């Protein structure tokens, strides 16, 4: 990690950094390998530093990668990040994780967009189908594998995904896109950026899409579901509309203000099954329309106090509402974050901050699936953190000590420390190491909701048994102690390697404990209640590798590989295991000045899904596939593209939802796209 050298207020703020200009005006093939490695990232230490000198397992998805890949959503843009398991569940739903614990309701991966946390307080995870923006407005996506809780707080357990959009000064003028295909039935986007004054710029955008249903095959269902579900509509199509904008104002030298807002509405067809008290199958099937909408407001004020000191104050409000067949809720989040960065002497680069988050969530209805002790809950999260990067040997060795202290209403005080060491052996070799503690705080589900997990049909010996899993006010945070060692080397001018080995020790993992039996409804049925506990533990370890080779000025290759070994034992109630092997290769080829080709081949090893209804385990078979993108710059302002996705492999399962979800297969798809800049 290089020492911060500040020569002026404007340099300290970095409002118009060279890396931003490069991302906006050049393609990745125009950059030398050294320039790519020196792309500045902010997610590791909450300040700018070169990627090559960041003491963490970090990978950057650039705006050019997003354009070349043809990604129409954020999950698609994350497909080939080393160490990430990205799997599509149905037309709308995704499971995304780092180093295991994947699932529809993955709760150990922190996702942010421009500093705003994208998660549902109901389960501490992400509804990916409603997290979106105009893909052309994303500057980069920084992905950290491994804990980053000392800087970002609870739930940054196995990683952080930080989505950073472009400064509005870099999106001036007009942009429009239009596309259509089979799965991607139709999508469109429009953005216009303008200069409001000498010191202020802005942009507004609108985007929408309609996506077709994925294929369902009855043989993917459990035997007890096949017959009764045969006549149920399996549609899972999806439409989404979103508008938003951003304003950037330079109030004076060294002082800036950023304002942004987004609004969305989405409609999804969803087929589900769930326990019922009505025989003969005691399972009910339904296809309904899920509606979800929300909006957010964000502001960030940054001021340089001196050439060696600056502070920022960020505030956002987020509202989300979801109307599901088996539950409905709305949530409001107010977040205030203060951060101060300063240099002390020649050897200490300090960042410290204070934060407060208020969440109000309301369950609109209780159903035969979900019930709540109270319709509304209000929680408070207070936090403070400090990080000191100490230069031990100039331009060679740095030690970083960091810790965050949080107080959450459900669990009280939590401390999450981290120590990192960065050793620049020489200009070509960097070695780093880290030891971290992180926690995953309880969600509302684990604290005060009850979920009907399964109904056991009556028999000669027993009446109908309704099994519920109930929240536990004494449920504690899940914990990880992580050890990481990373090595980056550039053995040749156009060749680089980045590798990480890790060992993660998990404790206090979620379990379900037998609690009470309710006979008040006997002989019609009896209710068996289980409560959430923290009795399970386990560990995993693995190796992550990525390499880049700039073969010529026109051809670039990337190779990403991940190996992980999972040791969690039996009786787990969440998807602890990640695929043992994940591999992807990518080629970007500028065939001519006007024609580019992007080619990706990926392999995903066997995955394992726990059905939380009965704790049975299902194997999702390994698969491989090819993506192809062809781009033709008809003029400097008109680009035509054609894409083929998931080719050379038949339709297959990538993952399956843990609760009450029908499985769907992802197959080959095709679409074309036209974009215009004006």
C-alpha positions in Angstrom: 0.0 0.0 0.0 1.7 3.2 -1.1 1.9 6.2 1.2 -0.7 8.9 0.4 0.9 12.0 -1.1 -1.4 15.0 -1.3 -0.4 18.2 -3.0 -3.7 20.0 -3.0 -7.3 19.8 -1.9 -8.4 18.7 -5.3 -5.8 16.0 -5.5 -6.9 14.8 -2.0 -10.5 14.5 -3.1 -9.6 12.9 -6.5 -12.8 14.1 -8.1 -11.5 13.6 -11.6 -8.8 11.0 -11.3 -6.9 9.7 -14.2 -8.3 6.2 -13.6 -11.8 7.6 -14.1 -10.9 9.3 -17.3 -9.3 6.1 -18.6 -12.4 4.0 -17.8 -14.6 6.5 -19.6 -12.5 7.1 -22.7 -10.5 4.0 -23.4 -11.0 0.3 -23.9 -9.1 -2.2 -21.7 -7.0 -3.2 -24.6 -5.7 0.3 -24.9 -4.1 0.1 -21.5 -0.8 -1.5 -20.6 -0.8 -4.3 -18.0 0.8 -1.9 -15.5 -1.9 0.6 -15.9 -4.5 -2.1 -15.3 -2.8 -3.2 -12.1 -2.6 0.4 -10.9 -6.4 1.0 -11.3 -7.3 2.7 -8.0 -9.7 0.8 -5.6 -11.4 2.1 -2.4 -13.1 -1.0 -0.9 -10.1 -2.4 1.0 -9.2 0.7 3.1 -11.9 3.3 2.3 -9.4 5.4 0.4 -7.8 5.2 -3.0 -4.9 2.8 -3.5 -3.5 0.9 -6.5 -5.1 -2.6 -6.9 -1.7 -4.2 -7.0 -0.8 -2.9 -3.6 -4.0 -3.7 -1.8 -3.6 -6.2 1.0 -6.7 -8.2 0.3 -8.1 -10.7 -2.3 -9.7 -8.1 -4.5 -10.8 -8.2 -8.2 -12.2 -5.4 -10.3 -14.9 -5.7 -12.9 -14.3 -2.7 -15.2 -16.9 -0.8 -17.2 -15.3 -2.3 -20.4 -15.6 -5.8 -19.1 -19.3 -5.1 -18.5 -19.7 -3.8 -22.1 -17.8 -6.7 -23.7 -19.7 -9.3 -21.7 -23.1 -7.8 -22.6 -24.2 -8.1 -19.0 -27.8 -6.7 -18.6 -27.8 -7.1 -14.8 -25.4 -6.9 -11.9 -25.4 -10.7 -11.3 -24.5 -11.3 -14.9 -21.5 -8.9 -14.6 -20.2 -10.9 -11.6 -20.3 -14.3 -13.4 -16.6 -14.8 -13.8 -15.1 -13.1 -10.8 -12.6 -15.6 -9.2 -13.9 -17.0 -5.9 -17.5 -16.0 -6.5 -20.2 -18.6 -6.9 -22.8 -17.0 -9.1 -25.8 -19.1 -10.0 -29.2 -18.4 -11.5 -32.2 -19.9 -9.7 -35.0 -18.9 -12.1 -35.8 -16.0 -14.4 -35.5 -13.4 -11.6 -33.6 -15.0 -8.7 -29.9 -15.4 -8.2 -27.7 -17.0 -5.6 -24.3 -15.2 -5.2 -21.7 -15.9 -2.6 -18.0 -15.9 -1.8 -16.3 -18.9 -0.3 -19.4 -20.9 0.4 -22.8 -20.3 2.2 -24.6 -19.6 -1.1 -28.3 -19.5 -1.5 -31.3 -17.4 -2.3 -31.0 -16.0 1.2 -27.2 -15.8 1.5 -26.5 -13.6 4.5 -22.7 -13.5 4.6 -21.9 -11.2 1.7 -22.2 -7.4 2.0 -23.3 -5.6 -1.2 -23.0 -1.8 -1.6 -23.8 0.7 -4.3 -22.1 4.1 -4.0 -21.9 3.4 -0.2 -25.5 2.4 0.2 -26.1 -1.1 1.7 -28.3 -3.3 -0.5 -29.8 -5.8 1.8 -33.1 -6.8 3.3 -33.3 -6.6 7.1 -35.7 -9.5 7.0 -32.9 -12.0 6.2 -29.7 -9.9 6.0 -29.3 -10.8 2.3 -29.9 -9.3 -1.1 -32.9 -9.5 -3.4 -30.8 -9.3 -6.5 -33.8 -8.9 -8.8 -34.5 -5.4 -7.5 -30.9 -4.1 -7.3 -30.2 -2.5 -10.6 -28.9 0.6 -12.4 -28.0 1.5 -16.0 -25.1 -0.9 -16.6 -23.4 1.7 -18.9 -23.2 4.1 -15.8 -21.2 1.6 -13.7 -17.5 2.7 -13.4 -16.3 -0.5 -11.8 -17.4 -3.2 -9.4 -14.8 -4.0 -6.6 -15.1 -7.5 -5.2 -13.3 -8.5 -2.0 -13.2 -12.2 -1.1 -12.8 -12.7 2.7 -13.9 -10.7 5.7 -13.8 -6.9 5.6 -15.9 -6.2 8.7 -13.3 -3.9 10.3 -14.0 -1.4 7.6 -17.6 -2.2 6.5 -19.2 -3.7 9.5 -21.4 -6.7 10.3 -22.3 -9.1 7.5 -19.1 -8.5 5.6 -18.2 -12.0 6.5 -17.2 -13.8 3.4 -16.8 -10.8 1.1 -17.8 -7.4 -0.1 -19.2 -6.3 -3.5 -18.9 -2.6 -4.0 -20.7 -1.2 -7.0 -19.4 2.3 -7.9 -21.2 4.4 -10.5 -19.5 7.0 -12.7 -19.2 10.7 -11.8 -21.9 12.6 -13.6 -19.1 14.6 -15.4 -18.1 11.4 -17.1 -21.6 10.8 -18.5 -22.4 14.1 -20.3 -24.5 14.0 -23.4 -26.9 11.3 -24.4 -26.9 7.5 -24.4 -29.5 5.1 -25.5 -29.7 1.3 -25.9 -32.2 -1.2 -27.2 -32.1 -5.0 -27.3 -34.1 -8.1 -27.8 -33.8 -11.9 -27.8 -35.4 -15.1 -26.6 -34.8 -15.0 -22.8 -34.0 -11.3 -22.9 -37.3 -10.6 -24.6 -36.7 -6.8 -24.7 -34.7 -4.2 -22.8 -34.1 -0.5 -23.3 -32.2 2.3 -21.5 -31.8 6.0 -21.9 -29.5 8.4 -20.1 -28.8 12.1 -20.5 -26.1 14.0 -18.7 -25.8 17.8 -18.6 -23.7 20.6 -17.2 -25.7 22.7 -14.7 -23.0 25.3 -14.1 -19.3 25.6 -14.1 -19.2 23.6 -10.9 -22.1 21.2 -11.2 -23.0 18.3 -13.5 -26.0 15.9 -13.6 -27.5 12.9 -15.3 -30.9 11.2 -15.4 -31.7 7.7 -16.7 -34.5 5.3 -17.3 -34.3 1.6 -18.0 -36.6 -1.4 -18.3 -36.7 -5.0 -19.4 -39.0 -8.0 -19.9 -37.5 -11.5 -19.4 -39.1 -14.8 -20.3 -39.6 -17.8 -18.1 -36.9 -20.4 -17.7 -37.6 -24.0 -18.4 -38.9 -26.3 -15.7 -38.5 -30.1 -15.8 -40.6 -32.3 -13.5 -37.7 -34.7 -12.9 -35.9 -31.9 -10.9 -38.6 -32.1 -8.3 -38.7 -34.5 -5.3 -40.9 -37.5 -5.7 -43.5 -36.3 -3.3 -44.0 -33.1 -5.4 -44.1 -34.5 -8.9 -47.7 -35.7 -9.1 -49.6 -33.0 -7.2 -47.7 -30.2 -9.0 -48.2 -31.4 -12.6 -51.1 -29.1 -13.3 -49.6 -25.9 -11.7 -48.6 -23.0 -13.9 -44.8 -22.8 -13.9 -44.4 -19.3 -15.4 -41.6 -17.2 -13.9 -41.3 -14.3 -16.3 -40.2 -10.9 -15.1 -40.6 -7.2 -15.9 -38.7 -4.3 -14.3 -38.8 -0.5 -14.6 -36.3 1.9 -13.0 -35.5 5.6 -13.1 -32.9 7.6 -11.3 -30.3 10.4 -11.4 -27.2 11.9 -9.9 -25.9 15.4 -9.3 -22.2 16.2 -8.5 -21.3 19.7 -7.3 -17.9 21.1 -6.5 -18.9 23.7 -4.0 -15.3 25.1 -3.7 -11.8 23.9 -3.9 -11.6 20.7 -1.9 -15.4 20.6 -1.1 -17.9 18.5 -3.1 -21.5 17.2 -2.8 -23.0 14.2 -4.5 -26.8 13.6 -4.6 -28.5 10.6 -6.2 -31.8 8.8 -6.2 -33.4 5.7 -7.8 -37.0 4.4 -8.0 -38.0 0.9 -9.2 -41.0 -1.3 -9.8 -40.8 -4.9 -10.6 -43.4 -7.7 -11.4 -42.5 -11.4 -11.2 -44.4 -14.6 -11.8 -43.5 -17.1 -9.1 -44.6 -20.7 -8.6 -44.2 -22.0 -5.1 -45.3 -24.8 -2.8 -45.8 -24.8 0.9 -47.2 -26.8 3.8 -51.0 -26.8 4.4 -53.3 -28.5 6.8 -55.5 -29.9 3.9 -54.9 -33.4 2.6 -54.2 -35.6 0.9 -50.7 -34.2 0.0 -50.7 -31.5 2.8 -48.8 -29.3 0.3 -50.3 -26.4 -1.6 -49.2 -25.1 -4.9 -49.6 -21.6 -6.3 -48.5 -19.3 -9.1 -48.9 -15.7 -8.3 -47.6 -12.3 -9.3 -45.0 -10.8 -6.9 -44.9 -7.0 -6.9 -41.9 -5.1 -5.5 -41.1 -1.4 -5.5 -38.9 1.0 -3.7 -36.8 4.1 -3.9 -33.7 5.6 -2.3 -32.1 9.0 -1.7 -28.4 9.5 -1.0 -26.1 12.4 -0.3 -22.4 12.6 0.3 -20.6 15.7 1.4 -16.7 15.7 1.3 -14.4 18.4 2.5 -10.7 18.8 2.6 -9.6 20.4 5.8 -5.9 20.6 4.8 -3.6 18.9 2.3 -3.3 16.0 4.8 -6.9 15.8 6.2 -10.4 15.4 4.8 -13.8 14.2 6.0 -17.0 13.0 4.5 -20.6 12.8 5.7 -22.9 10.4 3.9 -26.6 9.9 4.5 -29.2 7.8 2.7 -32.8 6.7 3.0 -34.0 3.5 1.5 -37.6 2.2 1.2 -38.6 -1.2 -0.1 -41.9 -3.0 -0.3 -42.6 -6.6 -1.3 -45.9 -8.3 -1.8 -45.3 -12.1 -1.9 -47.8 -14.9 -1.9 -46.6 -16.2 1.5 -45.5 -13.0 3.1 -45.5 -9.2 2.5 -43.3 -6.6 4.1 -42.0 -3.0 3.8 -38.8 -1.7 5.3 -37.3 1.8 5.8 -33.6 2.4 6.4 -32.0 5.6 7.5 -28.2 5.5 7.5 -25.7 8.2 8.6 -21.9 7.7 8.2 -19.1 10.1 9.1 -15.5 9.4 8.1 -12.3 11.3 8.7 -8.9 10.6 7.0 -5.7 12.2 8.1 -1.9 11.8 7.9 0.0 11.9 11.1 3.7 12.4 10.5 5.4 10.4 7.9 4.3 6.9 9.0 0.6 6.9 10.0 -2.3 7.1 7.6 -5.4 7.0 9.8 -9.1 6.7 8.9 -11.8 6.7 11.6 -15.5 7.0 11.5 -18.9 6.9 13.2 -22.1 5.4 12.0 -25.8 5.1 12.8 -28.5 3.0 11.1 -32.2 2.9 11.9 -34.4 0.2 10.4 -38.2 0.1 10.6 -39.8 -3.0 8.9 -43.4 -4.0 8.9 -44.9 -7.4 8.0 -48.1 -6.5 6.1 -49.6 -9.9 6.6 -49.1 -13.2 8.5 -49.9 -16.4 6.5 -49.9 -20.1 7.1 -46.1 -19.9 6.3 -44.9 -16.9 8.3 -46.1 -15.4 11.5 -44.7 -12.6 13.6 -45.0 -11.8 17.3 -45.3 -8.1 16.2 -46.2 -6.5 12.9 -43.5 -3.9 13.2 -39.9 -3.9 14.5 -37.5 -1.0 14.9 -33.8 -1.7 15.3 -30.8 0.6 15.8 -27.1 0.0 14.9 -24.4 2.2 16.2 -20.8 1.8 15.1 -17.3 3.3 15.2 -14.1 2.2 13.5 -10.5 3.2 13.2 -7.8 2.0 10.9 -4.1 2.9 11.1 -1.8 2.1 8.2 1.8 2.3 9.4 4.8 2.5 7.2 7.4 0.2 8.7 9.9 0.5 5.8 9.5 3.3 3.2 8.0 2.0 -0.1 8.4 -1.6 1.1 6.6 -2.7 4.2 3.2 -1.5 5.7 1.3 -2.8 8.7 -2.5 -2.0 9.0 -4.4 -2.3 12.3 -8.1 -1.9 12.2 -11.2 -2.5 14.3 -14.9 -1.8 14.3 -17.1 -1.7 17.4 -20.8 -2.0 16.9 -23.9 -2.1 19.1 -26.9 -3.8 17.6 -30.3 -4.1 19.4 -30.4 -7.9 19.0 -26.9 -8.7 20.2 -25.4 -5.8 22.0 -21.7 -4.9 21.5 -19.5 -6.7 18.9 -15.8 -6.1 18.1 -14.4 -7.0 14.7 -10.6 -6.5 14.5 -8.3 -7.0 11.5 -4.6 -7.0 11.0 -3.0 -6.8 7.5 0.6 -6.8 6.4 1.8 -5.6 2.9 5.3 -6.3 1.7 6.5 -5.0 -1.6 9.4 -7.3 -2.3 10.3 -5.4 -5.5 8.4 -3.7 -8.3 7.3 -7.1 -9.6 6.4 -9.0 -6.4 4.0 -8.2 -3.7 3.1 -10.3 -0.6 0.3 -9.7 1.8 -1.2 -11.5 4.8 -4.3 -10.9 6.9 -6.1 -12.2 10.1 -9.7 -11.1 10.6 -12.7 -11.6 12.9 -16.1 -10.9 11.5 -19.7 -11.5 12.6 -23.1 -12.0 10.9 -25.8 -10.4 13.0 -29.2 -12.0 13.4 -32.0 -11.0 11.0 -35.6 -10.6 11.9 -36.3 -14.1 10.8 -34.0 -15.5 13.4 -35.1 -13.1 16.2 -38.8 -12.9 16.2 -40.5 -14.6 13.2 -41.9 -18.2 13.0 -41.8 -20.2 9.7 -43.9 -23.3 8.9 -41.1 -25.5 7.6 -42.9 -28.8 7.0 -46.1 -30.7 7.7 -45.8 -34.5 8.2 -48.9 -36.3 7.0 -50.9 -38.3 9.5 -50.4 -42.0 9.9 -51.9 -44.9 12.0 -49.5 -44.1 14.8 -49.6 -40.3 14.6 -51.8 -37.3 13.7 -50.7 -34.6 11.3 -47.6 -32.8 12.7 -47.0 -29.2 11.8 -43.3 -28.3 12.2 -42.4 -24.6 12.9 -39.1 -22.9 13.2 -39.4 -20.0 15.6 -37.2 -17.0 16.1 -35.1 -16.8 19.3 -34.5 -13.4 21.0 -31.3 -15.0 22.5 -29.9 -15.9 19.1 -26.3 -14.7 18.8 -24.2 -13.5 15.9 -22.4 -16.1 13.7 -18.6 -15.7 13.8 -15.6 -16.3 11.5 -11.9 -16.1 12.2 -10.2 -15.9 8.8 -6.5 -16.3 7.8 -5.3 -15.2 4.4 -2.1 -15.1 2.5 -1.8 -13.5 -1.0 0.9 -13.1 -3.6 0.9 -11.0 -6.7 3.7 -11.2 -9.3 4.3 -9.6 -12.7 7.0 -11.9 -14.2 6.9 -10.2 -17.6 5.7 -6.8 -19.0 2.5 -8.3 -20.3 1.8 -11.1 -17.8 0.5 -11.0 -14.2 -0.6 -13.5 -11.5 -2.7 -13.0 -8.4 -3.2 -15.8 -5.9 -4.6 -16.2 -2.4 -4.8 -19.1 0.1 -7.2 -18.9 3.0 -8.5 -20.8 6.0 -11.9 -19.8 7.6 -13.0 -21.1 11.0 -16.7 -20.6 11.6 -18.4 -20.9 15.0 -21.9 -20.2 16.4 -23.5 -21.2 13.1 -27.3 -21.4 12.9 -28.9 -24.5 14.2 -32.5 -25.6 15.0 -33.1 -27.0 18.5 -36.2 -29.0 19.6 -38.2 -26.7 21.8 -41.9 -27.5 22.6 -44.9 -29.5 21.4 -48.3 -27.9 21.3 -51.2 -30.4 21.8 -54.0 -27.7 22.0 -55.2 -28.6 18.5 -55.1 -32.4 19.0 -56.6 -34.6 17.5 -56.8 -32.5 14.3 -53.0 -31.9 14.4 -50.2 -31.1 16.7 -47.5 -28.4 16.3 -43.8 -29.1 16.9 -41.8 -25.9 17.5 -38.0 -25.7 16.9 -36.0 -22.6 17.8 -33.0 -21.1 16.2 -29.7 -21.8 18.1 -26.0 -21.3 17.6 -24.7 -24.8 18.1 -23.0 -25.6 14.8 -19.5 -24.9 13.5 -17.1 -25.8 10.7 -14.3 -24.6 8.5 -13.2 -24.4 4.9 -9.9 -23.7 3.2 -8.9 -23.1 -0.4 -6.9 -21.4 -3.1 -7.9 -18.6 -5.6 -6.0 -17.7 -8.7 -6.3 -15.2 -11.5 -4.0 -14.4 -14.3 -3.9 -11.9 -17.1 -1.9 -12.0 -20.4 -1.8 -9.1 -22.8 -0.7 -11.3 -25.8 -0.7 -8.4 -28.3 -2.1 -5.0 -28.6 -5.3 -6.6 -29.9 -5.7 -9.8 -27.8 -6.0 -10.2 -24.1 -6.5 -13.4 -22.1 -7.7 -14.0 -18.5 -7.8 -17.2 -16.4 -9.6 -17.5 -13.1 -9.6 -20.6 -10.9 -10.9 -21.4 -7.5 -10.5 -24.5 -5.2 -12.3 -24.9 -1.9 -12.6 -27.7 0.6 -15.6 -27.6 2.9 -15.7 -29.3 6.4 -18.9 -28.6 8.1 -20.3 -32.0 9.2 -23.9 -33.0 9.3 -27.1 -31.3 10.5 -26.3 -27.9 8.9 -29.4 -25.8 8.2 -27.8 -23.5 5.6 -25.8 -24.1 2.4 -22.3 -24.1 3.8 -20.6 -25.8 0.9 -19.2 -24.1 -2.3 -18.4 -26.0 -5.5 -15.0 -27.5 -5.1 -13.7 -26.3 -8.4 -14.7 -23.2 -10.4 -12.8 -22.2 -13.6 -13.3 -19.6 -16.3 -11.2 -18.4 -19.2 -11.8 -15.1 -21.1 -10.5 -13.7 -24.4 -11.0 -10.1 -25.7 -9.9 -9.7 -29.3 -10.0 -6.5 -31.3 -10.3 -8.1 -34.7 -10.2 -4.8 -36.5 -10.5 -1.2 -35.3 -14.3 -1.5 -35.5 -15.0 -5.2 -34.6 -14.4 -6.8 -31.1 -14.9 -10.4 -30.0 -15.4 -11.5 -26.4 -15.3 -15.3 -25.7 -15.8 -16.9 -22.3 -15.7 -20.6 -21.2 -16.6 -21.5 -17.7 -16.8 -24.7 -15.6 -18.7 -25.0 -12.4 -18.2 -28.1 -10.2 -21.0 -29.9 -8.3 -23.0 -27.7 -5.9 -25.0 -28.8 -2.9 -28.4 -27.4 -1.8 -30.0 -28.0 1.6 -33.8 -28.2 1.5 -34.5 -26.4 4.8 -37.9 -27.9 4.9 -36.5 -31.4 5.8 -32.7 -30.7 5.8 -32.2 -33.1 2.9 -29.3 -32.4 0.6 -29.6 -32.2 -3.2 -26.6 -32.3 -5.6 -26.6 -29.8 -8.5 -24.5 -31.5 -11.2 -21.4 -29.7 -12.6 -21.8 -27.9 -15.9 -19.8 -25.9 -18.4 -20.8 -23.3 -21.0 -19.6 -20.7 -23.5 -20.5 -17.0 -23.8 -19.8 -15.2 -27.1 -20.1 -11.4 -27.7 -19.5 -9.7 -31.0 -19.4 -5.9 -31.3 -19.3 -3.7 -34.4 -18.7 0.0 -34.1 -20.6 1.2 -37.1 -19.6 4.7 -36.3 -17.8 6.2 -33.3 -21.3 6.8 -31.8 -23.2 3.7 -32.9 -22.4 0.2 -31.6 -24.2 -3.0 -32.7 -23.7 -6.2 -30.6 -24.8 -9.8 -30.7 -24.5 -12.3 -27.8 -24.9 -16.0 -27.2 -25.0 -17.1 -23.5 -24.6 -20.6 -21.9 -23.8 -22.2 -25.2 -22.5 -25.8 -25.9 -24.4 -27.3 -23.0 -28.1 -28.3 -22.6 -30.4 -26.6 -20.2 -29.4 -27.4 -16.7 -29.9 -26.5 -13.0 -27.4 -23.9 -11.7 -29.0 -23.7 -8.2 -32.2 -24.1 -6.4 -34.0 -22.0 -3.8 -33.9 -23.3 -0.3 -37.6 -22.7 0.6 -40.7 -23.7 -1.3 -39.2 -22.8 -4.7 -39.6 -24.8 -7.9 -36.3 -25.6 -9.7 -35.7 -24.1 -13.2 -33.1 -24.8 -15.8 -30.8 -22.3 -17.5 -30.3 -22.9 -21.2 -28.7 -21.3 -24.2 -30.0 -17.8 -25.1 -29.4 -15.2 -27.7 -29.9 -11.5 -28.0 -28.9 -8.4 -30.0 -28.3 -4.9 -28.8 -27.8 -1.5 -30.4 -26.4 1.5 -28.5 -26.1 5.1 -29.5 -24.0 7.9 -27.9 -25.0 11.5 -28.8 
